[in-house]
Amino acid sequence: MRTWVRKAQVDTGERTGTTSEEAAEIKRLRAENAELRRANEILKAASAFFAAELDRPSKRS
């Protein structure tokens, strides 16, 4: 119950700290950041794959 009181005090500005709204925003941004990092790794791998395909000599002639 003490933690609820402290959290309410932070949310109302009576006490310093991260508000519930700020904590939720930080959590959302961290999840978005993780998703973007995963997407970036996939794109890097795809880029390397297709670059290797372009470097191979063509069998058509």
TIRO-2110 file (N, C-alpha, C; in Angstrom, 1 decimal):
// TIRO-2110
0.8, -1.2, 0.0, N, 1, A
0.0, 0.0, 0.0, CA, 1, A
0.9, 1.3, 0.0, C, 1, A
2.0, 1.2, 0.6, N, 2, A
2.9, 2.3, 0.7, CA, 2, A
3.4, 2.7, -0.7, C, 2, A
3.6, 1.7, -1.6, N, 3, A
4.1, 2.0, -2.9, CA, 3, A
3.0, 2.7, -3.7, C, 3, A
1.7, 2.4, -3.5, N, 4, A
0.6, 3.0, -4.2, CA, 4, A
0.6, 4.5, -3.8, C, 4, A
0.8, 4.7, -2.5, N, 5, A
0.7, 6.1, -2.0, CA, 5, A
1.9, 6.9, -2.6, C, 5, A
3.1, 6.3, -2.6, N, 6, A
4.2, 7.0, -3.2, CA, 6, A
4.0, 7.3, -4.7, C, 6, A
3.4, 6.3, -5.4, N, 7, A
3.2, 6.5, -6.8, CA, 7, A
2.1, 7.6, -7.0, C, 7, A
1.1, 7.6, -6.2, N, 8, A
0.1, 8.7, -6.3, CA, 8, A
0.7, 10.1, -6.0, C, 8, A
1.7, 10.1, -5.0, N, 9, A
2.3, 11.4, -4.7, CA, 9, A
3.2, 11.8, -5.9, C, 9, A
3.9, 10.9, -6.5, N, 10, A
4.7, 11.3, -7.7, CA, 10, A
3.8, 11.7, -8.8, C, 10, A
2.7, 11.0, -9.1, N, 11, A
1.8, 11.4, -10.1, CA, 11, A
1.2, 12.8, -9.9, C, 11, A
0.9, 13.2, -8.7, N, 12, A
0.3, 14.5, -8.4, CA, 12, A
1.4, 15.6, -8.3, C, 12, A
2.7, 15.2, -8.3, N, 13, A
3.7, 16.2, -8.2, CA, 13, A
4.2, 16.5, -6.8, C, 13, A
3.6, 15.8, -5.8, N, 14, A
4.0, 16.1, -4.4, CA, 14, A
5.4, 15.5, -4.1, C, 14, A
5.8, 14.5, -4.9, N, 15, A
7.1, 13.9, -4.7, CA, 15, A
7.8, 13.8, -6.0, C, 15, A
9.2, 13.8, -6.0, N, 16, A
9.9, 13.7, -7.2, CA, 16, A
10.0, 12.3, -7.7, C, 16, A
10.2, 12.1, -9.0, N, 17, A
10.3, 10.7, -9.5, CA, 17, A
9.6, 10.6, -10.9, C, 17, A
9.6, 9.5, -11.4, N, 18, A
9.0, 9.2, -12.7, CA, 18, A
7.5, 8.9, -12.5, C, 18, A
6.7, 9.7, -13.2, N, 19, A
5.3, 9.5, -13.1, CA, 19, A
4.9, 8.2, -13.9, C, 19, A
3.7, 7.8, -13.6, N, 20, A
3.2, 6.6, -14.3, CA, 20, A
3.1, 6.8, -15.8, C, 20, A
2.7, 8.0, -16.2, N, 21, A
2.6, 8.3, -17.6, CA, 21, A
4.0, 8.2, -18.3, C, 21, A
5.0, 8.8, -17.6, N, 22, A
6.3, 8.8, -18.1, CA, 22, A
6.9, 7.4, -18.2, C, 22, A
6.6, 6.6, -17.2, N, 23, A
7.1, 5.2, -17.1, CA, 23, A
6.4, 4.4, -18.3, C, 23, A
5.2, 4.6, -18.5, N, 24, A
4.5, 3.9, -19.6, CA, 24, A
5.1, 4.3, -21.0, C, 24, A
5.4, 5.6, -21.1, N, 25, A
6.0, 6.1, -22.4, CA, 25, A
7.4, 5.5, -22.6, C, 25, A
8.2, 5.5, -21.5, N, 26, A
9.5, 4.9, -21.6, CA, 26, A
9.4, 3.4, -22.0, C, 26, A
8.5, 2.7, -21.4, N, 27, A
8.3, 1.3, -21.7, CA, 27, A
7.9, 1.1, -23.2, C, 27, A
7.0, 2.0, -23.7, N, 28, A
6.6, 1.9, -25.1, CA, 28, A
7.8, 2.2, -26.0, C, 28, A
8.5, 3.2, -25.7, N, 29, A
9.7, 3.6, -26.5, CA, 29, A
10.8, 2.5, -26.6, C, 29, A
11.0, 1.9, -25.4, N, 30, A
12.0, 0.8, -25.4, CA, 30, A
11.5, -0.4, -26.3, C, 30, A
10.2, -0.7, -26.2, N, 31, A
9.7, -1.8, -27.1, CA, 31, A
9.8, -1.4, -28.5, C, 31, A
9.5, -0.1, -28.9, N, 32, A
9.6, 0.3, -30.3, CA, 32, A
11.1, 0.3, -30.7, C, 32, A
12.0, 0.7, -29.8, N, 33, A
13.4, 0.7, -30.1, CA, 33, A
13.9, -0.7, -30.4, C, 33, A
13.5, -1.7, -29.6, N, 34, A
13.9, -3.1, -29.8, CA, 34, A
13.4, -3.6, -31.1, C, 34, A
12.1, -3.2, -31.5, N, 35, A
11.5, -3.7, -32.8, CA, 35, A
12.3, -3.1, -33.9, C, 35, A
12.7, -1.8, -33.8, N, 36, A
13.4, -1.2, -34.9, CA, 36, A
14.8, -1.8, -35.0, C, 36, A
15.4, -2.1, -33.9, N, 37, A
16.7, -2.8, -34.0, CA, 37, A
16.7, -4.1, -34.7, C, 37, A
15.6, -4.9, -34.4, N, 38, A
15.4, -6.2, -35.1, CA, 38, A
15.2, -6.0, -36.6, C, 38, A
14.4, -5.0, -36.9, N, 39, A
14.1, -4.7, -38.3, CA, 39, A
15.4, -4.3, -39.0, C, 39, A
16.2, -3.5, -38.3, N, 40, A
17.5, -3.1, -38.9, CA, 40, A
18.4, -4.2, -39.2, C, 40, A
18.5, -5.2, -38.2, N, 41, A
19.3, -6.3, -38.4, CA, 41, A
18.8, -7.2, -39.6, C, 41, A
17.5, -7.3, -39.8, N, 42, A
17.0, -8.1, -40.9, CA, 42, A
17.4, -7.4, -42.2, C, 42, A
17.2, -6.1, -42.3, N, 43, A
17.6, -5.3, -43.5, CA, 43, A
19.1, -5.4, -43.8, C, 43, A
19.9, -5.4, -42.8, N, 44, A
21.3, -5.5, -43.0, CA, 44, A
21.7, -6.9, -43.6, C, 44, A
21.0, -7.9, -43.0, N, 45, A
21.3, -9.3, -43.5, CA, 45, A
20.8, -9.4, -45.0, C, 45, A
19.6, -8.8, -45.3, N, 46, A
19.1, -8.9, -46.6, CA, 46, A
20.0, -8.1, -47.6, C, 46, A
20.5, -7.0, -47.2, N, 47, A
21.4, -6.2, -48.0, CA, 47, A
22.7, -6.9, -48.3, C, 47, A
23.2, -7.6, -47.3, N, 48, A
24.5, -8.3, -47.5, CA, 48, A
24.2, -9.5, -48.5, C, 48, A
23.1, -10.2, -48.3, N, 49, A
22.7, -11.3, -49.2, CA, 49, A
22.6, -10.8, -50.7, C, 49, A
21.9, -9.8, -50.9, N, 50, A
21.7, -9.3, -52.3, CA, 50, A
23.0, -8.7, -52.8, C, 50, A
23.8, -8.1, -52.0, N, 51, A
25.1, -7.6, -52.5, CA, 51, A
26.0, -8.7, -52.9, C, 51, A
25.9, -9.8, -52.2, N, 52, A
26.7, -11.0, -52.6, CA, 52, A
26.2, -11.6, -53.9, C, 52, A
24.9, -11.6, -54.1, N, 53, A
24.3, -12.1, -55.3, CA, 53, A
24.8, -11.2, -56.5, C, 53, A
24.9, -9.9, -56.3, N, 54, A
25.3, -9.1, -57.4, CA, 54, A
26.8, -9.2, -57.8, C, 54, A
27.6, -9.6, -56.8, N, 55, A
29.1, -9.8, -57.0, CA, 55, A
29.4, -11.1, -57.7, C, 55, A
28.5, -12.1, -57.7, N, 56, A
28.8, -13.3, -58.4, CA, 56, A
28.7, -13.2, -59.9, C, 56, A
29.6, -13.9, -60.6, N, 57, A
29.6, -13.8, -62.1, CA, 57, A
28.3, -14.4, -62.6, C, 57, A
27.8, -13.9, -63.7, N, 58, A
26.6, -14.3, -64.3, CA, 58, A
26.9, -15.6, -65.1, C, 58, A
26.0, -16.6, -65.0, N, 59, A
26.1, -17.8, -65.8, CA, 59, A
25.4, -17.7, -67.1, C, 59, A
24.7, -16.7, -67.3, N, 60, A
24.0, -16.4, -68.7, CA, 60, A
25.0, -15.8, -69.6, C, 60, A
25.0, -16.3, -70.9, N, 61, A
25.9, -15.7, -71.9, CA, 61, A
25.5, -16.3, -73.2, C, 61, A
END
